[in-house]
Amino acid sequence: MEHSREIMNFETGIAVGRQARETAWNARGAQLALSETVSVYLNTLDNPHTRRAKQNDLGQWCEFLAGNNICSVGDLGQRLSQEIRALLEGFLDGKLADGLKVSSVQRKLATLRQWYHFLHEEFPHLVPPLLTSRNPRYKFSRHLGATRALTLSEWFRLKLVLEQEEQPSRVDPSRNVRYRHWKRRQRLHVLCHAALLLGGRRLGELLQLRWDDIDWTRETVALKPLKAKGDQTVYSLPLHPQLKTLLEHYRELWAGGHPEPGERLFDLSPQAVDESLKRYGKLAGIGSLSFHVLRTTFITWALERGDSLSEILNCTLHKSSRMIRYYDRSSFVKVSSIHRLGTL
């Protein structure tokens, strides 16, 4: 009995100590300036380009909050979730009124949600959870078929545009604008091939790849899906011979053949990649393209080859075959059992 009482006292002491630490942390957080929390949040991000874009969005948001007398975490915590949502919608409405595109406003909304979720996790008793804004004004909707699939001839035209320029002189490359432009084009050329030859990879998945994720001996690439939703599984994908050759050449060009193990393969921002691909798509006579076209292209080509759904799912790492149907652009009228009925 005494032993049980000691255990209960010990557990009670732990709980009291934990609560005291949490109370002290929340009291400290109440005086913390929102700009400081932004700096802490940005330090958790790896990609410097993503960090810079989010820093701009959060800086504008903090200025807007300061205009409404909200300067610290304590000030934010005193507001109800409904008030925060109303402020958020007022901020986004102002951006739309300034002529900002809906897609850019949607990106800002995603950034603000992530930062607010970070604050709520750090100060759960101080910052209330943010109510979801389902206002259609801030949603950039894509209808089925908006993301097209490239034909084989279109892909070769795009590939030709990306690799047609000869390497300029490397005399003082830091000042040679033409050389830097050529180098960026080569990087995009390898990135597009990696998207297709690694199973229709998403842009974010490729941008988080590091050199030590590639096993040159076993010819595999370690990859973590972008939309895993808490799943920390790292998948091993085969390294296609053509991609291996491209990456070896790219390694010599970009890192002198000896990159740091933790160094990123593609030090780019998602916005820069999409803007470049739009430009080169128009040069190739295809039209404006987004990088996600390559994921749709891989799935469509695989279905046209007759690959099974299981084989495609092993490449794309989708959880459900429903997404394969979503990306399928092989035909508007699908071949089905209806066509095989014959004359009744």
N, C-alpha and C positions, 0 to 999 in steps of 0.2 A: 504493500500500500504506500509506504514511504517512497519506494522507488518510483512508483507511478506519479506521486505528487512532485517529485524532483523533476521528472521528465516534463510534466505540465508546466512547472515554474520555468524550466529552461526554454520551452517553446514559447511561453508567454513573454519571456525576456527578449527572445529573438524578434517576436512580432512587435513589441514596444520599441526596440532599437531600430527596426526597419521603418516603423512609422515616424519615429523622431528624425531619422535621416531624410525621409521623404518630405516631412514638414519643413525641415531646414532648407532642402533643395528648392522646394516651391517658394519659400520666403525669399531665397536668394534670386530665384527666377523672376519674381514679381518686379524687381528693380532693374532687370536686364533689358537693355535697349533692343528694339526689334532689329536694328541694323547689325548688332552683334550676333543675334541668332541666325541671321542670313549668312554671315561669314562662317559660322560653325557648320551650317547646313551645306554650304558650297564646298567646304573642305571634305565632305563625305563623297563628293563626285570625282570620278577618275578622269573623265574626258575634259581637257581644258577648254575646248570649243563649246561643249555643252554647258560647262561652268560659266563661261563668259555670257552666253545667251540668257541663262537663268539669272545671272547677276543683274543684267539689265532689266529684266521683267520684275524681279523682286525689289530693285531699287526704286522703280516707278511706283510699285505698290506701297512701299514704306513711306514715300513722299505723300501719297494719297491719304494714307492713314494718319500721318502727322498733321495734315490739314484738317482732320476730324478729331484732333486731340488724342490720338492713340499713338504713343511713342514707345511704350514698354510692354513687356509680356503681361504685367499686372493690369495695364489699361485694357489690353485685349481680352484678358480673362474676365473682366467685369462686364463685358458685353455678352448678350445672349446669342445663341447660334443664329437665331433669325435676324438679329441686327448685323452680324458679320456677313451673312448671306446677302442682305440688302446692300451693304457697303460694297461687297464684291461685285454685285450686278451693276451698281452705279459706276464702279471703276471700269468695268468692261463696256458698258454703254458709252462711256466717254471715249474709249478707244475706237468703237465703231463709228461714233459721230466724227472723229478725227480722220476717218477714211481708211482705217486699218482693215485689212482683209479678214473675213470670218475665220479662215484657217489659222491666221496669226493670233487672233483673239482666243481661239480654242487652245492653241499652244500655251498662251499666257495663263489661261484657266487651269490647265494641267499642272503648270509649274507652281501656281499658288496653292493648289490642293496638296501637292507633294510637300511643300514647305510647311503648310498648316498641319498636315498629318505628322510631320516630324516634330513640330512644337507640342502637339497633343500627346505624342509618345514620351517626350521628355518631361512634360509637366501635365500629367493626366488629371490632377485635381485642380489645376489652375486654368488650363485652356480647354474649353468644351469642344466636343467633336463638331466638325463643320457639316452643316446640312448640305446635301447634294443639290446643286442647281441644275434643273432639267430644262432650263429655258431654251427653246429652239433657236433663239437669236444667236447663241454662241456655239451652235453645233454645225460643223462643216460636214454635210451629209454627202456620201458617195453612193450612187445607185449601182446595182449589180451590172457589171460591164464597163464601169468607168475606168477600171484598171484593165487595160487591154493586154493581149498577148502578142508578142512579136512573131512574125513569120520568120522562116529561116533566112530568106533573102533580106529582110529588114535588119536582122541581127548582123549579117555580114556587112551590110552598108554602114551600120553603126560602128562595128568593129574596124572597118576601113578608115572611118573618120578619126577614130581614137588613135590609130597607129600609123597614119599616113605621113605625119610630119617627121622629117629626119632630125636626128640629134644635132642641135647647134653647137657652136664652139663653147668650150668651158672656160674661156678666158674670163677670169674674175666672175664666177657664177653668182656671187652675192649681188652683183650689180647688173647682171645680164637678165633682163626681163624675159626675153625670148626663151632662154634656157629654163628659167623657173616655170614658165608657162608649159613648155614641153614636158618637164618633169611631172607637173600636176596632171597632165593628160595621160602620161604613162601610168600614174598611180590609179587614175579612174579606169583605165584599160584593164589593169590587173583586178581591181575591185569588182568590175562587172563580170569578168570571167569567174572570179571566186563565188559570186552569187549563184551562177548557173552550175558550176562544177562541184559545188558543195551542197547541192540539193535544193536550190531555190531559197537561199538564205536571206533573212531580213537584213536591212542595212545596219540596224543597231547591233545585231549579232556579229557582223563582220567588223564593225568599228571597235568592239571590245576585245577582239582577238589580239593576242600577244605572241611574240616569236617563240616563246617556250611552250605554246599550245600545239606547236607542230612537231611531230615525231618523224624526223626525216628517215630514220632507219626502218621503222614499221610502216611508214607512209600512212599516217593517220593524223587527224586534226581533232583536238579536244574542244568541244563547243557546248556552251550552256544556252538553252533556248531563252529568247527574250521574254516571252509571255508564259513563263513557267508557273506563275502564281504560287510562289512559296516552294516549288519543287527545285531542290538544289542539285538535281542529277546532272552530271557532266557526260555528254554523249561523245562517242568516238566515231568520227566519220572518215571514210576512206579518202586518201589524198590522190586525186586523179593525176595520172602521169603528165598531162598537159599543164595542169595547174602547178604541179611540182616544178616543172621547167620554168614557168612564168615567175613563180615565187623565188626561185634561185637567182634568176636574172634580176628581179626586183630587189632582192637582198643586196646584190652587188652594187646596183645603181643607187639605192637609197641609203644603205647603212654601211657601205664599203665592205660588205661581206661578213662583218662581225657585229651584228646588232646586240644590244643588251638583252638578256633573257626576258626581262619584264617590260621591254619596250613594245609599244603598239605597232601593229603592221601598218595601219592606216590612220595617221594623225590628221583626221578631217572632222568637220562638223556635218551632221545630217543635212543642214540647210545648204551648205556649200556643195555637197554631192548632188542634191536634187537640182540646184540652180545650174550646175555644170551640165548635168544630163539633159536638162531642157534645151540648153543651147546646142549641144552636140546632136541631139535628136532632130532639131530643126535643120542643122547643117547637113544631116544625112537624108533629109527629105522625108522623115518619118513623122515629124510633128513633136509637140511638147511631150516629154516622157518623165515619169517619176521612177525612182529606183525600184519600187514595188512591182513594176511591170515585169521585172526579171523573175520574180517568184511565180507570178501568174504564167509566164512563158515556160518555166521549167515544168510546172504541173501539166499544162496543156500539151507540151511536146511528149511528156511521159505517157499521157493517156492516148495520144495519137499513135505512139509506138506499140501500144497494147500492154503496157506495164500494169500489173495488178495493183489494187488499192493498197494492199499490205506493203508492197515494194515502195510505193510512193510515200506512204505514211512513215516508213523507216527513214526516208530521206528528208522529208519536210518537218518531221517530228511533231506533226499535228496529233492531237488526242482523238479526234473523231474524223470519220470519213465524210461528214457533212461539209467540212471545209474544202475537201477536194472537189466536191460538186460546186461549191461557191467559186472556186478559182478556175473551173473548167471553161475554156473558151473554144473548145474544139469544134462545136457545132451548136446552132440554135435549136435544132431538132435532134434529140438524142436517139441513137439506135436502141431499140428496146424489144421486148417480147411482142409488142403490138405489130411490129414490122414482120415478124416471123410467123404470124398466124396463117398467112396464105388466104385462100378463098374459102369462105365458110358456107 
